């Protein structure tokens, strides 16, 4: 009976922890609003083909620079294209680039940080000095450098943004592993014969997961912003595909004559970045036991 009760407690513990995290997140109104915005953006990205009132690439010069009205809610651009439809279309691109780039950076950074922190020595020195050199250059400048080498295009933008984000995750993982690799449970895992990979991925990395989740959430906002910056410079998505940064870049000459051509894409970028930042802050508090117990 005692063994059965113990098993029930073990099974109930993760569920109770998840509930505590969720309740803590729900108490943070800012994070909850941010989560709602992100869910809405994901919905728009998935069902964009059904939500767009017009073809985002359809050009009608006779309707160029129409102000927001009942027919075109956000107005039209210099080529007579519906801005509202183009913003909806660009939602999937921005979110996709952010998610894919962060997933790539998180995977590579976790592997490199684990190797550097666990094995140490020359391996640690070589890996972390490479990471330090990348961190010494502003991420957007480094991304532009990679784009210059790789060429223009959304696939190249994903690679460039992913590469410049790797050092952040590598440093987080390495620092966490250095602080816990001498712990008693890690030493016990070595004594019973677990190999290094099992120890890293089964016993050490789960303790780093909360920090990585928070950083990845914040990293998506940075990736969205970098995507918009590359698009603004003409290095990201190429015309006629609609992307928020590219829309800003092509409308910057009309800031006084047609400000709405910049306002709405800019609001889309700002809202998305703000939502992910607020959710990241909320997750940081929710995943911290000290904050949950307050």
C-alpha positions in Angstrom: 0.0 0.0 0.0 2.8 2.4 0.9 4.5 1.8 -2.5 1.2 2.4 -4.3 0.7 5.7 -2.4 4.2 6.7 -3.2 3.7 6.0 -6.9 0.4 8.1 -6.9 2.3 11.0 -5.3 5.0 10.8 -7.9 2.4 10.8 -10.7 0.4 13.7 -9.2 3.4 15.9 -8.6 4.1 17.0 -12.2 0.4 17.7 -12.7 0.3 19.9 -9.6 3.5 21.7 -10.7 2.0 22.4 -14.1 -1.2 23.7 -12.4 0.9 26.0 -10.2 2.7 27.3 -13.2 -0.5 27.9 -15.1 -2.2 29.6 -12.1 0.8 31.8 -11.6 0.7 32.8 -15.3 -3.0 33.5 -15.1 -2.4 35.8 -12.1 -0.1 37.9 -14.4 -2.7 39.9 -16.4 0.0 41.2 -18.8 1.3 37.8 -19.6 -2.3 36.5 -20.0 -3.1 39.3 -22.5 0.1 38.6 -24.3 -0.8 34.9 -24.6 -4.1 35.9 -26.0 -2.5 38.1 -28.6 -0.1 35.4 -29.6 -2.9 32.8 -29.9 -4.7 35.3 -32.1 -1.7 35.8 -34.3 -1.2 32.1 -34.7 -4.9 31.8 -35.6 -4.4 34.5 -38.3 -1.3 32.8 -39.6 -3.0 29.4 -39.9 -6.2 30.7 -41.5 -4.8 33.7 -43.4 -6.1 32.4 -46.8 -9.7 32.6 -45.4 -9.2 35.9 -43.6 -7.7 38.0 -46.4 -10.4 40.1 -48.2 -8.1 40.6 -51.3 -5.2 39.0 -53.0 -2.2 40.6 -51.2 -0.2 40.8 -54.4 -3.0 42.2 -56.6 -2.1 45.6 -57.9 -4.6 48.3 -59.0 -2.8 51.6 -59.7 -6.2 53.3 -60.0 -6.6 52.7 -56.2 -3.1 53.6 -55.1 -2.8 55.5 -51.8 -6.4 55.2 -50.8 -6.8 56.2 -47.1 -8.4 53.6 -44.7 -12.0 53.2 -45.6 -14.9 50.6 -45.5 -13.5 48.8 -48.6 -9.8 48.9 -47.6 -9.7 49.0 -43.8 -6.0 49.8 -43.6 -5.9 51.7 -47.0 -3.8 50.8 -50.0 -0.1 51.2 -50.8 1.7 52.9 -53.7 0.8 50.0 -56.1 -2.9 49.9 -55.0 -2.5 46.7 -53.0 -4.7 46.2 -49.9 -2.5 46.8 -46.8 -4.8 44.8 -44.5 -4.5 41.7 -46.6 -0.7 42.1 -46.9 -0.4 42.4 -43.1 -2.4 39.2 -42.6 -0.3 37.4 -45.2 2.9 38.6 -43.5 1.9 37.3 -40.1 2.7 33.7 -41.1 6.1 34.7 -42.5 7.2 36.6 -39.4 6.0 33.9 -36.9 7.4 31.1 -39.1 10.8 32.7 -39.3 10.8 33.4 -35.6 9.9 29.9 -34.6 12.1 28.1 -37.0 15.2 30.3 -36.3 14.8 30.0 -32.6 14.3 26.2 -32.8 17.5 25.9 -34.8 19.5 28.2 -32.5 18.1 26.5 -29.4 19.0 23.0 -30.7 22.6 23.9 -31.8 23.2 26.2 -28.8 22.1 23.5 -26.3 24.4 20.9 -27.9 27.4 23.2 -28.0 26.7 24.6 -24.5 26.3 21.0 -23.1 29.6 19.9 -24.6 31.5 22.9 -23.4 30.1 22.9 -19.9 30.3 19.2 -19.2 33.6 18.3 -20.7 35.4 21.6 -20.1 39.1 22.0 -20.9 40.2 22.9 -24.4 36.8 22.0 -25.9 35.1 24.5 -23.6 37.7 27.2 -24.5 37.4 26.7 -28.2 33.6 26.7 -28.3 33.1 29.6 -25.9 35.7 31.8 -27.5 33.8 31.3 -30.8 30.6 32.2 -29.1 32.3 35.3 -27.5 33.5 36.5 -30.9 29.9 36.2 -32.3 28.5 38.1 -29.2 31.1 40.9 -29.7 29.2 41.9 -32.9 25.6 43.3 -32.7 23.3 40.5 -33.8 21.7 42.5 -36.7 25.1 43.4 -38.1 26.2 39.8 -37.9 22.9 38.7 -39.6 23.5 41.2 -42.4 27.0 39.8 -42.8 25.6 36.2 -43.1 23.0 37.5 -45.6 25.7 39.1 -47.7 27.4 35.7 -47.8 24.3 33.5 -48.2 22.3 35.8 -50.5 18.8 37.2 -50.3 15.6 35.2 -49.4 13.5 34.1 -46.5 15.4 30.8 -46.2 18.7 32.6 -45.9 17.2 35.0 -43.4 16.1 32.0 -41.2 19.7 30.6 -41.3 21.3 34.0 -40.6 18.9 34.8 -37.7 19.4 31.3 -36.3 23.2 31.5 -36.4 23.4 34.8 -34.6 21.1 33.5 -31.8 23.2 30.4 -31.0 25.6 32.0 -28.5 22.9 33.1 -26.1 21.5 29.6 -25.7 25.0 28.1 -25.5 26.0 30.4 -22.7 22.8 29.7 -20.7 23.3 25.9 -21.0 27.0 26.0 -20.3 26.5 28.2 -17.2 23.8 26.0 -15.8 25.8 22.8 -16.4 28.9 24.2 -14.7 26.8 25.0 -11.6 25.2 21.6 -11.3 27.5 19.0 -12.9 29.2 18.4 -9.5 25.9 17.8 -7.7 25.4 14.6 -5.8 22.8 13.2 -8.2 25.1 13.8 -11.2 27.9 12.0 -9.4 25.5 9.2 -8.5 24.5 8.8 -12.1 28.2 8.4 -13.0 28.7 5.8 -10.3 25.9 3.6 -11.5 27.4 3.6 -15.0 25.4 6.1 -17.0 27.3 7.4 -20.1 28.0 11.1 -20.6 25.1 11.7 -23.1 22.6 10.1 -20.7 23.8 12.2 -17.8 23.6 15.4 -19.9 20.2 14.9 -21.5 18.4 13.0 -18.8 19.8 14.4 -15.5 21.2 17.8 -16.3 19.3 19.5 -19.1 15.8 19.1 -17.5 17.1 21.4 -14.8 17.9 24.0 -17.5 14.6 23.7 -19.3 12.8 26.6 -17.6 15.6 29.1 -18.4 15.6 27.9 -22.0 11.8 28.2 -22.4 11.9 31.8 -21.1 14.9 32.7 -23.4 13.3 31.0 -26.4 10.1 33.0 -25.9 12.1 36.2 -25.7 14.2 35.0 -28.7 11.2 34.7 -30.9 10.5 38.5 -30.4 14.1 39.2 -31.3 13.9 37.0 -34.4 10.7 38.7 -35.5 12.4 42.1 -35.1 15.5 40.9 -37.0 13.3 39.6 -39.8 11.6 42.9 -40.1 15.0 44.7 -40.1 16.4 42.5 -42.8 13.2 43.0 -44.8 13.4 46.7 -44.3 16.9 46.6 -45.8 15.7 44.5 -48.7 17.7 41.4 -47.7 14.8 39.2 -46.4 11.6 38.3 -48.2 11.8 39.4 -51.8 8.9 41.1 -53.7 6.1 40.7 -54.4 5.7 38.6 -51.2 4.2 40.6 -48.4 6.4 40.9 -45.2 6.1 43.6 -42.5 9.7 44.8 -42.6 9.6 45.0 -46.4 6.4 46.9 -46.3 8.0 49.4 -44.0 11.1 49.7 -46.2 9.1 50.4 -49.4 6.7 52.8 -47.7 9.3 55.0 -45.9 9.3 57.5 -48.7 5.6 58.2 -48.0 5.8 58.9 -44.3 4.3 62.3 -44.7 2.0 61.9 -47.7 0.6 58.5 -46.7 1.6 57.7 -43.1 -0.8 54.8 -42.8 1.4 52.7 -45.2 4.0 52.7 -42.4 1.8 52.9 -39.3 -0.1 49.6 -39.7 2.9 47.3 -40.5 4.8 49.1 -37.7 2.0 48.4 -35.3 2.0 44.7 -36.3 5.7 44.4 -35.6 5.5 46.3 -32.3 2.5 44.3 -31.1 4.0 40.9 -31.9 7.4 41.8 -30.3 5.7 43.3 -27.2 3.4 40.2 -26.8 6.3 37.7 -26.8 8.4 39.9 -24.5 5.5 40.1 -22.0 4.8 36.4 -22.2 8.5 35.7 -21.6 8.5 37.9 -18.5 5.4 36.1 -17.3 6.9 32.7 -17.9 10.0 33.7 -16.1 8.0 34.5 -13.0 5.7 31.5 -13.3 8.6 29.0 -13.7 10.4 30.5 -10.7 9.3 28.7 -7.5 10.1 31.7 -5.3 7.9 34.0 -7.4 5.0 31.4 -7.3 5.1 31.2 -3.5 4.8 34.9 -3.0 
